[in-house]
Amino acid sequence: MRYMSTGYEAGGRSAQKGRTRAALVAAARELVTSGITPTVEEAAIAASVSRTTAYRYFPNARELLLAAHPEVDQPSMLPPDPPADPAARLDAVVCAFMAMIVETEAQQRTMLRLSLERDAANRGELPLRQGRAIAWIGEALDGLRGQLSDDERTTLVYALRATIGIEALVWLTDVAGLSRGEAVELMRWSAQALLQHALGDAPVPTRVSRPGGRGSGAGNL
């Protein structure tokens, strides 16, 4: 997700405005990491920026929190010299993806909460709705195009996404009581089990349709 400048920020003294915005975003990230979901005023106080000035950059807490979420622009979760074996490729993606999730867990939890709000008007802009993980997992399984149909491969990608990510981490740590290391190891095992199941004799379900009849699409982070 790339930030789009507001009219105020696009005006004069862009360098100074950039520093002010960066200070507000950094303050918001620190507050989120400490367990606080900050308001614009709280971020302004932490950044030593006036309340009036802060609202010129972020008119509401939602926009502030979106800006404070770590950007993930990398097109791939595979290492520079990825293995050819689909199982090894998948494990590399799961490990890299979950390392990023654990490292930014506080911000990820905040985005998860925002994605569950009743007002769905702006959910499409949330990082959890950008479909990055679907693309990362799909890339890991590129070698299966000759072994699985497109529908089977899409279903497998969705099933794998359901077993990894912040949603699974929250349940495994908060409800099941696992440590983060144990949770990640279980996700790695689950991913491999799903892959082996899909490559075995058991049939893969037909492609799961998304609401509105779309079988494939952006998906979640």
Secondary structure as UniProt FT lines:
FT   TURN            7..10
FT   HELIX           14..33
FT   TURN            34..35
FT   HELIX           40..47
FT   HELIX           51..57
FT   HELIX           61..68
FT   HELIX           86..103
FT   HELIX           105..115
FT   TURN            121..122
FT   HELIX           123..125
FT   HELIX           127..129
FT   HELIX           132..140
FT   HELIX           142..144
FT   TURN            145..147
FT   HELIX           150..163
FT   HELIX           166..170
FT   HELIX           171..175
FT   HELIX           180..199
FT   TURN            211..213
//
